[in-house]
């Protein structure tokens, strides 16, 4: 079953200094932390903050090519987690044809944000991940940086190694 999620925030893993993308479902109050690369985190952050550059970065370029060739982003799906690696698909439409492209979740989400396309996560992926919302009252967005760091400090090193970029 697919569950619609939204980008809630970006954080840093205090042990590895690797960016963490946090998706959240407002209706079910579930969260999905995905450890991502620095470049992808930057691409997501610039879109969230409405920052534009004089020259397009990779995700902007990809989205611009899609726009100029009449390719629409229908949705993205985080479909699986295998051996601690997340998998995603970008669903596109071109000239009435449905196209599905494999992607890393971070790249798919960076493109989805630009296209204002919905983000879905397979419920089995949520069930297999750390739900950081269980560890504190309120939403992740409302948490102070110190509270979020405290949550991650409570996790063991083995918990962090379960999730790879």
Buried (B, 14 or more C-beta within 10 A) or exposed (E): EBBBBEBBBBBBBBEEEBBBBBBBBEEEEBBBBBBBBEBBBBBBBBBEEEEEEEEEBEBBEBBEEBEEEEBEBBBBBBBBBEEEEBBBBBBBEEEEEEEEBEBBBBBBBBBBBBBEBBBBBBEEBBEBBBEBBEBBEEBBEEBEEEBBBBBBEEBEEEEBEBBEB
